[in-house]
Amino acid sequence: MLPPLRALVAFEAVARLGSIGAAARELCVTQAAVSQQLKSLETFFDTTLFERSSKGVRLTSAAQQYQPIVSGSLAHLKLQTQILFGEKETDVLSLRVNHTFCHNWLLPRLASFYQKYPFIRLDIQLVDWPSTTPCQNVDIELTNGKVESEDTHFERLFQEHWQLVCSSEFKERYQEQLDARDFASLPTVQVKGYRENWLQWLSHNQFEMSLPQVQLEISNSLHALEAVKQGVGVLLVRSLAVTELLKKGEVVLASDAFMPAESAHYLITKHSRSAKVSFFCDWLYHQIESAEPE
């Protein structure tokens, strides 16, 4: 007996993501449509596959045994379809990617993408800000912020936080001012376009509403962080850009205070995704899911 393919796709997405809502977003359908596919598969097998609760869904024992079979079969089907029927130009996947996101998050993980999809060559164009016409002349955009368009679908990738960082030498030199929360007296590295977040960060943490002196203003956080490492000043920056540097000790927290970010990095694609775009998105979702516990 052969189960319905659409139901298997829905099952694989929910089992992998652990959420009907997340699966619906990935598949670009409603949650009701995903739930209906799951019910049809359970009816087909006359078996319960998911335990549902207010916290989400959990695989039953039968579903846990079935998941690797379905995931492996779908992955093999995608791969062989791409190899046999993909057009010649589909081996090149064009991306427009934010400088900092590319350097600090994407590039360190790309080896695993090539291990899984060696037949795809990535063509990456680096930008500081999202384009006014998303996905024009590129397949995918991974940008800091978004411009909404009727032709494209966007997804927020992370919940980031604003953090204040500096070099260890800078922190030692200005420890007295930092302890007194006298941020106005500190030399500051500023990313262009972000200055309003200083007032928001100060207000959120109930600090004195006095803006610090800008020592250096620069167009992106990648180069701003390099200046911070050289001891130029403190930098208010989103967590995605600085997490790895903090782990390595290349920069340190100037303050334990933080603020949830309203701004974010986004994945932007056309509503209809080609095979190569779907391959990359599947890989991206898996990388994000694997990194979440950290």
C-alpha positions as CSV (number, residue, x, y, z in Angstrom):
1,M,0.0,0.0,0.0
2,L,1.2,3.5,-0.8
3,P,0.2,6.5,1.4
4,P,-0.8,9.8,-0.3
5,L,2.3,11.8,-1.1
6,R,0.9,15.2,0.2
7,A,0.1,13.6,3.5
8,L,3.7,12.2,3.8
9,V,5.2,15.6,3.0
10,A,3.0,17.2,5.8
11,F,4.0,14.3,8.2
12,E,7.7,14.8,7.5
13,A,7.5,18.6,8.0
14,V,5.6,18.3,11.3
15,A,7.8,15.5,12.6
16,R,11.0,17.4,11.8
17,L,9.8,20.8,13.0
18,G,7.7,19.6,16.0
19,S,4.9,22.1,15.2
20,I,1.9,22.2,12.9
21,G,2.3,26.0,12.6
22,A,6.0,25.8,11.6
23,A,5.2,23.1,9.1
24,A,2.4,25.2,7.6
25,R,4.7,28.2,7.2
26,E,7.4,26.0,5.5
27,L,4.9,24.5,3.2
28,C,3.1,27.8,2.6
29,V,-0.3,26.4,3.5
30,T,-2.7,26.9,6.4
31,Q,-2.5,25.0,9.7
32,A,-5.9,23.5,8.9
33,A,-4.6,22.1,5.7
34,V,-1.6,20.4,7.5
35,S,-3.9,19.0,10.2
36,Q,-6.2,17.6,7.5
37,Q,-3.3,15.8,5.8
38,L,-2.2,14.3,9.2
39,K,-5.7,13.1,9.9
40,S,-5.9,11.5,6.4
41,L,-2.6,9.7,7.0
42,E,-3.7,8.4,10.4
43,T,-6.9,7.2,8.8
44,F,-5.0,5.5,6.0
45,F,-2.9,3.6,8.6
46,D,-5.7,3.4,11.2
47,T,-3.0,4.5,13.7
48,T,-2.4,7.6,15.8
49,L,0.8,9.3,14.7
50,F,0.8,12.4,16.9
51,E,-0.1,13.2,20.5
52,R,-1.6,16.6,20.5
53,S,-1.6,19.1,23.4
54,S,-1.6,22.8,24.1
55,K,2.3,22.7,23.9
56,G,2.2,21.3,20.4
57,V,2.5,17.8,18.9
58,R,4.7,14.8,19.9
59,L,5.4,11.7,17.8
60,T,3.9,8.4,18.9
61,S,6.1,5.3,19.0
62,A,4.8,4.3,15.6
63,A,5.5,7.7,14.1
64,Q,9.1,7.7,15.5
65,Q,9.8,4.5,13.7
66,Y,8.2,5.8,10.5
67,Q,9.9,9.2,10.4
68,P,13.4,8.3,9.2
69,I,11.8,6.1,6.5
70,V,9.7,9.0,5.2
71,S,12.5,11.6,5.5
72,G,15.0,9.5,3.8
73,S,12.6,8.6,0.9
74,L,11.6,12.2,0.3
75,A,15.2,13.4,0.4
76,H,16.2,10.7,-2.1
77,L,13.2,11.6,-4.3
78,K,14.1,15.3,-4.3
79,L,17.8,14.6,-5.1
80,Q,17.1,12.2,-8.0
81,T,14.4,14.5,-9.4
82,Q,16.9,17.4,-9.4
83,I,19.7,15.3,-11.0
84,L,17.4,13.7,-13.7
85,F,15.0,16.5,-14.6
86,G,16.5,19.8,-13.3
87,E,17.3,22.4,-16.0
88,K,21.0,23.0,-16.6
89,E,20.9,26.4,-15.0
90,T,19.4,25.1,-11.7
91,D,22.9,24.1,-10.5
92,V,23.5,27.8,-9.7
93,L,21.6,29.2,-6.7
94,S,21.8,33.0,-6.4
95,L,21.5,34.7,-3.0
96,R,21.5,38.3,-1.8
97,V,22.9,38.1,1.8
98,N,23.6,40.6,4.5
99,H,27.3,41.1,5.1
100,T,27.3,40.3,8.8
101,F,24.9,37.4,8.5
102,C,27.0,35.9,5.7
103,H,30.3,36.2,7.6
104,N,29.2,35.3,11.1
105,W,26.4,32.7,10.5
106,L,26.2,31.4,7.0
107,L,29.8,30.8,5.9
108,P,30.7,28.8,9.0
109,R,27.9,26.4,8.2
110,L,28.2,26.1,4.4
111,A,30.4,23.0,4.3
112,S,27.4,20.9,5.5
113,F,25.3,22.3,2.7
114,Y,27.8,21.2,0.1
115,Q,28.0,17.8,1.7
116,K,24.3,17.3,1.1
117,Y,23.9,19.2,-2.2
118,P,27.2,19.0,-4.0
119,F,25.6,19.6,-7.4
120,I,24.5,23.2,-6.4
121,R,26.8,26.1,-6.8
122,L,26.0,29.2,-4.7
123,D,26.4,32.7,-6.1
124,I,26.3,35.1,-3.2
125,Q,25.9,38.9,-3.5
126,L,26.6,40.8,-0.3
127,V,24.5,43.8,0.8
128,D,24.0,45.9,4.0
129,W,20.2,46.5,3.6
130,P,17.3,44.7,1.8
131,S,16.6,45.6,-1.7
132,T,13.5,47.6,-2.7
133,T,12.5,44.9,-5.1
134,P,13.1,41.6,-3.3
135,C,14.3,38.5,-5.2
136,Q,14.7,40.4,-8.4
137,N,17.6,38.7,-10.3
138,V,18.3,36.4,-7.3
139,D,16.6,33.3,-6.0
140,I,16.8,34.0,-2.3
141,E,17.5,37.0,0.0
142,L,18.8,36.7,3.6
143,T,18.7,40.3,4.7
144,N,18.7,42.5,7.7
145,G,15.1,43.8,7.5
146,K,12.6,43.3,4.7
147,V,10.7,45.1,2.0
148,E,7.3,43.5,1.6
149,S,6.1,42.6,-1.9
150,E,3.1,40.8,-3.3
151,D,5.5,38.5,-5.3
152,T,7.5,37.3,-2.4
153,H,7.2,35.3,0.9
154,F,9.2,36.3,3.9
155,E,10.0,34.6,7.2
156,R,11.7,35.9,10.3
157,L,14.7,33.7,11.1
158,F,15.6,34.5,14.8
159,Q,14.6,36.4,17.9
160,E,17.6,38.6,18.5
161,H,18.6,40.8,21.3
162,W,20.5,44.1,21.5
163,Q,23.7,43.7,23.6
164,L,26.5,46.2,24.5
165,V,29.9,44.8,23.7
166,C,33.6,46.0,23.8
167,S,37.1,44.6,24.0
168,S,38.4,43.1,27.2
169,E,41.1,45.9,27.3
170,F,38.4,48.6,26.8
171,K,36.3,47.1,29.6
172,E,39.3,47.2,32.0
173,R,40.1,50.8,31.0
174,Y,36.5,52.0,31.5
175,Q,35.4,49.7,34.3
176,E,34.5,52.6,36.6
177,Q,32.2,54.2,34.1
178,L,30.6,50.9,33.2
179,D,30.0,50.1,36.8
180,A,28.4,53.5,37.3
181,R,26.4,53.0,34.1
182,D,27.8,56.3,32.8
183,F,27.4,55.3,29.2
184,A,27.3,58.9,28.0
185,S,31.0,59.3,28.8
186,L,32.1,56.2,26.7
187,P,33.5,56.4,23.2
188,T,31.1,54.5,20.9
189,V,31.2,52.7,17.6
190,Q,27.9,53.3,15.8
191,V,26.4,51.4,12.8
192,K,24.6,53.8,10.5
193,G,20.8,53.5,10.8
194,Y,20.8,52.1,14.3
195,R,21.2,55.2,16.5
196,E,17.6,55.2,17.7
197,N,18.1,51.9,19.4
198,W,20.4,53.6,22.0
199,L,17.5,55.5,23.4
200,Q,15.3,52.4,23.3
201,W,18.0,50.3,25.0
202,L,18.5,52.9,27.7
203,S,14.8,53.3,28.3
204,H,14.2,49.5,28.4
205,N,16.8,49.0,31.0
206,Q,15.8,52.2,33.0
207,F,19.2,53.9,32.5
208,E,19.8,57.6,32.3
209,M,18.6,58.8,28.9
210,S,22.0,60.3,27.8
211,L,23.4,59.3,24.4
212,P,27.1,58.3,24.3
213,Q,29.6,60.1,22.2
214,V,30.1,58.6,18.7
215,Q,33.8,57.9,18.1
216,L,33.3,56.0,14.8
217,E,30.3,55.6,12.5
218,I,30.4,52.8,10.0
219,S,28.0,51.2,7.5
220,N,27.7,47.6,8.8
221,S,28.1,45.7,12.1
222,L,30.8,43.3,10.7
223,H,33.3,46.2,10.4
224,A,32.0,47.9,13.5
225,L,32.8,44.7,15.5
226,E,36.3,44.7,14.0
227,A,36.7,48.3,15.4
228,V,35.4,47.1,18.7
229,K,38.0,44.3,18.9
230,Q,40.7,47.0,18.3
231,G,39.4,48.9,21.4
232,V,37.9,51.9,19.6
233,G,34.7,51.9,21.7
234,V,31.6,50.1,22.8
235,L,29.0,48.9,20.3
236,L,25.3,48.3,20.7
237,V,24.7,45.3,18.4
238,R,22.2,42.5,17.8
239,S,23.0,39.1,19.2
240,L,23.3,37.2,15.9
241,A,26.3,39.3,14.9
242,V,28.2,38.8,18.1
243,T,27.4,35.4,19.6
244,E,30.4,33.6,18.2
245,L,32.8,36.4,19.0
246,L,31.6,36.3,22.6
247,K,32.1,32.5,22.8
248,K,35.6,32.9,21.4
249,G,36.4,35.8,23.8
250,E,37.2,38.2,21.0
251,V,34.8,40.7,22.5
252,V,33.1,40.8,26.0
253,L,29.8,42.1,27.3
254,A,30.2,45.7,28.5
255,S,26.9,45.3,30.4
256,D,24.6,42.4,31.3
257,A,21.6,44.6,30.2
258,F,19.9,43.6,26.9
259,M,16.8,44.4,25.0
260,P,14.7,42.1,22.6
261,A,15.1,43.3,19.1
262,E,12.1,44.3,16.9
263,S,14.3,44.3,13.8
264,A,15.5,40.9,12.5
265,H,17.0,38.9,9.7
266,Y,14.6,37.5,7.1
267,L,14.5,34.7,4.6
268,I,12.8,36.0,1.4
269,T,11.8,33.8,-1.6
270,K,9.3,33.8,-4.4
271,H,5.9,32.2,-3.4
272,S,6.7,29.3,-5.7
273,R,10.0,27.7,-4.8
274,S,12.1,25.7,-7.3
275,A,13.8,22.5,-6.3
276,K,17.1,24.3,-5.6
277,V,15.5,26.9,-3.5
278,S,13.6,24.3,-1.5
279,F,16.8,22.4,-0.9
280,F,18.5,25.5,0.5
281,C,15.5,26.4,2.6
282,D,15.3,22.9,4.1
283,W,18.9,23.0,4.9
284,L,18.6,26.5,6.5
285,Y,15.6,25.4,8.7
286,H,17.6,22.4,9.9
287,Q,20.6,24.6,10.8
288,I,18.5,27.0,12.7
289,E,16.7,24.2,14.5
290,S,20.0,22.6,15.4
291,A,21.4,25.8,16.8
292,E,18.4,26.7,18.9
293,P,19.4,24.8,22.1
294,E,22.6,26.9,22.2
